[in-house]
Structures are given as C-alpha cells and as structure tokens.
Amino acid sequence: MKLVLSTIIVGIVLFLLGWLCYGMLFMDFFNKHYGHLYRSQEDMKIWAFAVANFAQAFFMFIIYSKGYKGGAPLMEGLRFGVIIGLFWTIPYMAFTWGGMTVTYNAVLVDGIIGFVMTVIAGIITAYIHGKKDVAVIKGE
C-alpha cells in the first residue's frame, strides 16, 4: 500500500515541481536555451511527463525500500535523494551537453533543478516509507 501511496504522492509532487520550475519560474530561460529542441505548445505530450514522474516515483520507492536500514526519515530521505539525484543528474548533464546544441550554463541550471527535485522526492519517499525498527542482534 505504501508503494502505491508513494508513487501517487511523489509522482504528483514531481509533476507539479516540474510544471513550477520548467513551466513557470524558469520558462523563459529554458525557452531561450532549449527552445529550438522543444515541441510546440500544441504538440507537447503532457501525459508523457506524468508517466515519467510516476515511473520515477515508483522506482524511487522500490530502491529506497531495498536500501533502507533504519534511521530518521528526514536524514535517510535526504541521503537517498542526494545519492539518486547525483546518480541521475551527472550522467544526464553530460549526455545533454555532449549531444545537444545547448550551453553548459543551461545544462547546469537544468541539472541543479532536477537534482533539487529528486532530493525533495527522496525525502517525501522516506517519510511515506516510514521508520522501521531495526533489530540489533547481541554478539555482533
């Protein structure tokens, strides 16, 4: 049940953060630097963004639950979000800058936004997953 709940909540948060950052706050910046690569407004596949966000949320919960060993959700989620954020952002930035006609500054801003969104998603994932008691076996 937590997997479904996390997928829905984190997916919605990622979608809304993406809309806020890419569609509102930094829209002019990204149109200037990536505009030549974008689909037209009429041709945007918003449903594909939603699918991507829910898939990311789903896999983040799976990965988090496999690696969680105990600890406070805030710190564990922050740690997890940073690790997953770097895992995703660094290759994404290199692939984007290496293969597209965009400036490094544009890629850097894009990467930072993606990283921050992933850290937020990691923290929310950890809170939904919750804290479990980890049994300590005496003698170890």
C-alpha positions as CSV (number, residue, x, y, z in Angstrom):
1,M,0.0,0.0,0.0
2,K,2.9,2.4,0.8
3,L,4.3,1.7,-2.7
4,V,1.0,2.9,-4.3
5,L,0.7,5.9,-2.0
6,S,4.3,6.9,-2.5
7,T,4.0,6.5,-6.3
8,I,0.9,8.7,-6.4
9,I,2.1,11.4,-4.0
10,V,5.7,11.7,-5.1
11,G,4.6,11.4,-8.8
12,I,2.2,14.3,-8.3
13,V,4.9,16.4,-6.4
14,L,7.4,15.8,-9.2
15,F,4.9,16.7,-11.8
16,L,3.9,19.9,-10.0
17,L,7.6,20.8,-9.3
18,G,8.4,20.3,-12.9
19,W,5.5,22.5,-14.0
20,L,6.5,25.1,-11.5
21,C,10.2,25.1,-12.4
22,Y,10.2,24.4,-16.1
23,G,6.7,25.8,-17.0
24,M,6.7,28.9,-14.8
25,L,9.8,30.1,-12.9
26,F,12.4,29.2,-15.5
27,M,10.2,29.0,-18.6
28,D,11.9,32.0,-20.4
29,F,15.3,30.7,-19.5
30,F,14.6,27.2,-20.9
31,N,12.8,28.6,-24.0
32,K,15.9,30.7,-24.7
33,H,18.4,27.8,-24.3
34,Y,16.3,24.7,-25.2
35,G,13.6,26.3,-27.3
36,H,15.0,25.0,-30.6
37,L,14.7,21.4,-29.2
38,Y,11.1,21.6,-27.8
39,R,7.9,20.5,-29.3
40,S,5.4,23.3,-29.9
41,Q,3.0,24.0,-27.0
42,E,0.2,22.4,-29.0
43,D,2.3,19.3,-29.6
44,M,3.6,18.8,-26.0
45,K,2.8,15.3,-24.6
46,I,1.9,16.3,-21.0
47,W,0.8,12.7,-20.4
48,A,4.4,11.6,-21.1
49,F,5.7,13.9,-18.4
50,A,3.2,12.4,-15.9
51,V,4.1,8.8,-16.9
52,A,7.8,9.7,-16.4
53,N,7.1,11.3,-13.0
54,F,5.1,8.4,-11.7
55,A,7.7,5.9,-13.0
56,Q,10.4,7.8,-11.2
57,A,8.3,7.9,-8.0
58,F,7.6,4.1,-8.3
59,F,11.3,3.2,-8.8
60,M,12.5,5.6,-6.1
61,F,10.3,3.8,-3.5
62,I,11.4,0.4,-4.6
63,I,15.1,1.4,-4.4
64,Y,14.6,3.2,-1.1
65,S,12.9,0.3,0.5
66,K,15.6,-2.1,-0.6
67,G,18.4,0.0,0.8
68,Y,16.8,1.4,3.9
69,K,18.5,0.1,7.1
70,G,16.8,2.2,9.7
71,G,17.1,5.8,10.7
72,A,15.1,9.0,10.8
73,P,13.1,9.6,7.6
74,L,14.4,13.2,7.1
75,M,18.1,12.2,7.1
76,E,17.6,8.9,5.3
77,G,15.5,10.6,2.7
78,L,18.0,13.4,2.3
79,R,20.8,11.0,1.9
80,F,18.8,8.9,-0.5
81,G,17.7,11.9,-2.5
82,V,21.3,13.2,-2.8
83,I,22.6,9.8,-4.0
84,I,19.8,9.2,-6.5
85,G,19.9,12.9,-7.6
86,L,23.6,12.6,-8.3
87,F,23.2,9.2,-10.0
88,W,20.6,10.7,-12.3
89,T,21.9,14.3,-12.7
90,I,25.6,13.9,-13.5
91,P,25.1,11.5,-16.5
92,Y,22.1,13.5,-17.7
93,M,24.1,16.7,-17.7
94,A,27.0,15.0,-19.6
95,F,24.7,13.4,-22.2
96,T,22.8,16.6,-22.7
97,W,25.8,18.9,-23.1
98,G,27.6,16.3,-25.2
99,G,24.8,15.6,-27.6
100,M,22.7,18.8,-27.8
101,T,23.4,22.3,-29.1
102,V,22.9,23.9,-25.7
103,T,25.2,25.9,-23.4
104,Y,26.9,24.4,-20.4
105,N,25.2,27.0,-18.2
106,A,21.8,25.8,-19.4
107,V,22.7,22.2,-18.7
108,L,24.0,23.2,-15.3
109,V,20.7,25.0,-14.4
110,D,18.7,22.1,-15.7
111,G,20.8,19.6,-13.7
112,I,20.5,21.7,-10.5
113,I,16.7,21.9,-10.8
114,G,16.5,18.1,-11.5
115,F,18.8,17.4,-8.5
116,V,16.7,19.5,-6.1
117,M,13.5,17.9,-7.3
118,T,15.0,14.5,-6.8
119,V,16.2,15.4,-3.2
120,I,12.7,16.6,-2.4
121,A,11.2,13.4,-3.8
122,G,13.7,11.3,-1.8
123,I,12.7,13.0,1.4
124,I,8.9,12.5,0.7
125,T,9.6,8.9,-0.2
126,A,11.4,8.3,3.1
127,Y,8.5,9.8,5.1
128,I,5.9,7.7,3.3
129,H,8.1,4.6,3.7
130,G,8.4,5.4,7.4
131,K,10.8,4.3,10.1
132,K,11.2,0.7,11.0
133,D,12.8,-0.7,14.0
134,V,16.0,-2.5,13.1
135,A,16.6,-5.4,15.4
136,V,20.1,-5.5,16.8
137,I,21.4,-9.0,17.4
138,K,23.5,-9.2,20.5
139,G,27.0,-10.5,20.0
140,E,27.6,-8.8,16.6
